[in-house]
Amino acid sequence: MSGMIILAILAAGIAATFTDWLFMGVVFHDRYMRHPEVWREGIVGGKDRTAVLYSCALDFVAAAGIVGLCVLADINTLGAAVSVAVLAWIAGPLVIMVTNGFFMKLDWAVIGAHCAGYLVRFLLAAVAVAIFL
């Protein structure tokens, strides 16, 4: 069973790196520069890839969190795993991203894309639970 848990985390983490690229890099790409002062030096010009690598590593942490919640709750069906993913998304990334939008200069289209990206990331982990567990 533990091998299947690791496999679910790896599959969801790898898939999430592609959704990050889509939702947090491609969708509304031009809107990121509406407020260039909010970004760290080097990120804007694409010279510093460290943040991208750390973000990719955190995809696996998020996948482990959703898979772990499902394991603890003895969930292995798609419907129940999706419920866990959606509730975790509401309690975490959705609230954080919208709250950040109230206090930081971020374009609301970018915030929406990030929220959607996090939801898809969590849903991919739910699908991995249903497939591998």
N, C-alpha and C positions, 0 to 999 in steps of 0.2 A: 504493500500500500504506500509506503513512504516513497518508493521509486515513482509511483504514479503521481504523487503530490509534486515531486520535483519536476516531473515531466510537464504537468499542468502549469507550474510557475514559469518554466522555461518557454513553453509555447506561448503563453499569454504575454510574457515579457518581450519576446521577439516580435510578436504581432504588434504590441504597443509602440515599439520604436517606429514602425511604419505609420501608425496613426498620429504619432507626435509630429513626424515629418509633414504629414498632410494637414492636420488641423492647426499646428503651431508654427509651421514654416511656410506653407503654400497658401492656405486660405487667408485672404485679406492681407497678404504680404506687404502690399503698399501702405496699409494703414498703420503699420508699426512705426513708421517714421513721422507720424503726425506730431509726436512729442519725443524727439530723439534724446532729450536730456534725461529721460528715465532709464536709459540703457547704459550699462557699463562700457567703459572704453574698451575697444577691441571687438566687442560683440557686434557693434553697428557695421563695421567694415568686414566682418567675417574673418578677422585675423586670429581671434581667440576661440578655439574649439573646446576648451576645457569645460565650459558650462554645458555644451551639448553632450559631451561624454558623461558628465555627472547626471544629467537629465536622463540619458539612456539607462544608466545604472539604476536610477530610481524607478524606472518602468518595472523592473523586476521586483523591487521592494513593494510597489503598489500591487502587483500581481500576487505576491506572497501574502499580502494583507487580505485580499479578497479570498484567495484560496484558503488561507488560514481560518478566516471567519467561517467559511463553509465547512471546513473540516471540524472545527469546534462545535458547530451547530448540527453536525451530522447531515449536511445537505449535499446531495449528489444529483439532483434533477435540475433541468434548465430553468423551470419556472421559479423555483425557490432560490436558485443561485442568482437569477436576474433580480429578484426582489432584494437580496442582500447587496448586490452591486448598486442598484438604484438608491437604496437607503444610505449606503456608505457615500455615494456621490453627493446626495443632498446634504448630508451632515458635514462633509469635508470640502471638496474642491468647489462645489457650486457656491456655498456660503463664503468661502475665502475669496474666490475670484470676484464675486459681486461686491463684497465689502472692500476689497482692494480698489475696485473701480470707483467707489465713493470717495476714497482718500488719495488716490494716485492719478496722475495724468496718463490714463490708458484709454485708447479708443474702445468704445463699447462693442464694435464689431470684433475686435481682437479678443475682448473678454468673452464674448459669445462663442467664438471659435475655440478658445481654450476650454470653456465649460463643456462644449460638445466633444472636444478631444478627450477630456477626462472621462466623460460618460462612456464613450466608445471603448476607452482603455479598460474601464471597469467591467463593461459588458463582455469584452473579449475574455477577461478572466472568468466570468461566469460561464461562458461557453466552454472554456477549457475545463472547468469543474465538471460540467455535464458530460464532456467527452472522456476525460481521463479518470474521473472518480466514479 
